[in-house]
Amino acid sequence: MLVLSEVEVRELLPAADLVGVMESALAAFSNGEVNQPVRTALEVGPDRAFFGVMPAYIPSPAAVGAKLVTVFSGNSARGLPTHFAVIILVDPVTGAPAAVIGGAYITAARTAAVSAVAVRHLARPDAAVLAILGSGVQARSHLEILCHAHRFQEVRAWSPTPDHLARFIEEGASTGEISLHGASDAEDAVRGADVIVLATSSSAPVIHNEWVAAGALVISLGAYRPDMREMDPALMAGARVIVDSRAAALVEAGDIVQGIREGRWRDTHIAGELGEVFQGRVPGRTAADEVVVFKSLGMAVEDVAAAQLAYSRAREQGKGREIAL
């Protein structure tokens, strides 16, 4: 069995390489070619920490695996990352353990790569201003990949933690290729933005409908539990809503689930899956002034597809460490 560290995975999978891989994975999922249940999620301890198990089988190219992911918010006070992840691959023919792969980088990079697919198919072609709410790992990966995939003229960032925001701005601006600046508050970042990325861990709305310009694309990464909500319900009610997975969104996405429970909309408010949009089966943006929300929960097929590519490249390049169980 091959073991790949986070450092090795990062070397094997440049983030830009994953955009095409994610597009293929999303298409296979929406075509019903992937065997993937909605993830199993367990609450751990009095702080309601999160432990998720995410398996998937992809028939072509054949891959079988599962990601184990944890979110322990109390780790911030311990000086530890709040998110940990590991991906296990098994041989699709024999079922024998094939690899154990660090999953933190893959989680961040594949999520941003999926967002790049969303920008390609749901944003206006002339989108010029990107707003990022948040300053953590997902904010960094989105800054890198979205600015590589689309030419933005301006990037605004805001975080509820000033020190984290200052570090994010300093690191992002050091490339010299991005016009990046900090906003005084979330509203200042969002008003007039063409693409808005919500990369916070907030359980309450961080964006309000009246801030969002006509024609904007809002990419929501948080509120992955049914009791969480990061968008103003009025924003969701008036927007065209696209998701990565209908099945998962109707169980996990608090912004969608709570709106249904409150009678604001029905499950048909979900216009379609992103994989359906770029295959032409469901219209994406239907008007230049339409606000579109892409709700991204993250799927096992994305993790397994990325991990399989890392594994194949590691075998070709002789990287990783062999162990016997």
N, C-alpha and C positions, 0 to 999 in steps of 0.2 A: 504494500500500500504506500502511495506517495503522499508526503506531507509538504504542503506549500505554505510558507509564511506570508504575512501581509506584505512584506518588502518584496518578496519574489512575485507575488500576484501583481503588484503595482508595476513591476518591470515587464511582466508578460502581457499586461492588458493596458496599454495607453488608453486613457478615457475616451478619446475620439474614436477609437476602434469599435466601441460598444454601440454606437448609434445604429449602425446597420444591423448588428446582432439583435438589438432590442426590437427593431422594426420587424424582423423576421419572427421573433418570439411572440410578439403581440399578434401578428397575423395568424400564426399557427394556433394560438389560444382562441382567437375569435372565430376561427374556422372549425373549432371542435376537434382539432388534431392532437391536443395535449390532454393528458389525464392529470388533473390538478384539483384537489378539493380546496374549499375555503380553509385557510389556515386554522389550526387549533391554537387557541390562546388561553393561557392560564394566568390568573392573578396570584402573586406571591407576596405573602406577608401583609402587615397592617398598612404599609405604604402603597399597596396595590401595584407592586412592580409587575412587569409584563414578561412572560416567557412564551414565545411563539414557535410552533413547529410547522414548516412549510415544505411539503414534498411535491415532486412533479416528475412526470415521465414524458419525454419528448421522443417521438418515434424517428424523426429524421432532422439532422443527424442524431442517432440514438444516444440518449442520455437519461440517467435515472439518478435522482439525488434528493436531498432535503437540506434546507437551511434551519439551523437552530439560532434564534435571536432573542436577546434579552434587552429590556429597557428598565434600568434601575435608576430613577431620578435622584435618589439619595446619594449616588456616587459622586455628585458634584462636590458635596461637602467633604468627601474622602479624597479628593484630588484624583479621581478615577473617571474614565469615560462613562457616560450614562448608557451607551449602547455597546453591546458585544455581539459578534456573530461568527458562526463557523458553518461551513458547507461540507456535507459528506456526499461523495459520489460512489455509486456501486456499478459494477460491470453490468451493462444492460442485457448481456447474454447469460451470464452465470449467477449474477447477484452477489458476487464476491466483492468485499470492500475494495475500492479502487483508489480513493484519495480523501484526505482531510485537508481542507483549504480554508485559510483565514478569510472571513466573510465581511469584515468591516469595510474595506475598500470597495469590494464588489457592490455592497449595499448602496454606498454613496454614489459610486460611479454609474451603476446601472439605473438608479433613480434619476440622476441628472440626464443620462442618455435618453431615457423615456421622455423626459420633459423636452429634450431637443426635438424628438419626433413630434411631440405635441405642438411645439412652436412651428415646425415645418409645415404642419397640416392644418393648424387651427388659428395661428396668429395672422394678422394682416401682413402681406409681403413688405409693406413699408414701415413695419414696426421699428421704432428708433430708440425708445426709452425703456430700459429694463429696471424694475424695482425689485429688490430682494429684502424681505422682512425676515430677519434672523442673521446670525453671525457664526453658526457652528459648522459642523462637517458638511451638512447638506448645502448650506449657503455657499461654502467654498467650492464644492464640486459643481454646483449650478453656475457659479460665476465663470469657472473654467470652461465647462462644456458648452453652455449656451452662447458665450461670446466667441467660441470657436465655430459653432454651427451657424450663427447668424450675426450679421454686422450691426451691432447696436452703436448708436452715437453717444449714448449716455447711460451710465448705470448708477442708480441710487440705492443706498442701503440704510437700513435702520435696525436696531436691536434694542431690546429693553435693558440690556446691560452695557453701559457706556464703555467700559474697559474692553469688552469683547468686540464692540463695534469699532473702536479705535484700532485694535489689532487687525481686524478684518480689512479695514480700509488701508492700513499700512501695507499689509501683505499683498492685497489686490493691486494697489497702485504701483508696487515695486516692479511689476512687469513692464510698465511704461507703455503698454498697448491698449489700456482701457481707461476711459474717462470715468473714474469712480469717485463718488463723494458720499459722505454721510448726510442723512436727513435729520432734522431736528425731532421729528416724531413720525409715526406710521403714516399719518395723513399726508405729511409733506413728501414722503417717499412715493406714495401711491398716486396722488393727484396728477393727471396728465401722462401717466405711464401707459405704455402699450402692452407690455407683458409684466405681470406681477407674480412673483414667486413667494408663497407663504411657506417659509422653512423654520417655523417656530415650534415649540412644544406646548403652546398655550392650549388650555381647555376651554377658553372663552373667545368670542370673536375678536380678531385683531384687525379686521378690515370691515368697512361699512360701505353700504351700497352707494351713498351719495359721493364718495370719494372716487369711484371708479368711472373712468372716461368711457364714452361710447366707443365700441369697437375693441375694447381691451380683452386680452386673454389672461385669466387668473388661473394659476397652477397651484393647487392646494395639496400639500404633502402631509399635513398633520391630521389631527382628529381621527385617529385610526381605531378609536373605540366608539361604540354607539352612544356613550354618555359625554363625548367630547364634541366641541363645536368651535371652529375657528373663523367662520364666515358669517356675516350678517344674513339672517334668513331672507331678507328682502333682496339681497344680491343673488342668492340661489334661486329665488322664485322668478326673478326676471331674466335669468341667464339661460343660455343653451348649455345643458350639462352633458359632458362627455366623461366617461370613466374608463379605467383600465379593465375592470371586471364588473359586470352587472351583479353577479352572484355575491361577490365580496362587498360591493358598495351597499347592497340592501341589507347586509348583516353588520358590517363594521363601520361604515362611514357615518359618523355622528351628524354631520351637516345634512346628510340625506335622510337617515333613519329618523332623526328627531322631527324633521319637517313633515314626514309622512305621518308620524304619530300625532302631530299637532294639527293635522288636516290641511296643511298649507299646499300640498301637492300629493300626487300618487306616484307609484313606482314608474309610471309611464313618463314622468318628468325627465328621466334619464333618456336622452336622445339616442345614445348608442355607445359602443366601445371604441376606443381609439383604433384598434385593429380593424374594425369595420369601416372607419372613416377613410383611412388611406387606401383601402381596397375598393372604395367607391360603392360600398353597400349601404352606407348611411351618410347623409350630408353632414359635413363638418360645419364650418361657418356658412351661414346662409345669407348674410348681409354684412357690408363693411362696418356698419355701426352697431352690429350685434355684440353683446358681451357674452363671451364663452368662458365657462368654468371647466377645467380639466381636473377631476378628482383622481389623484394618484395614490393608491394604497400600497402598491408594490406587490409583485406576484412571484411565486416560487419558480415559475417558468423562466423569469428573467434571471434569477440567481443561478439556476441550474445551467441555463444556456451560457452565461458568462463563465461559470466555473468549469464547464466542459471545454470551453475555448482555452482557458488558462491551463487546464490539465493537458490538452493536446499539444499546446506549445511547449509546456514543460518537458513532455516526453521527447519532443523533437529536439529541444535545446539541451537536454540533459540536466535540467534544473530540478530542485527539490531534494528531499531526503526519503529514502526507502526505509520503511519499518515493517516488522512482522508482528502480528497480534498473537 
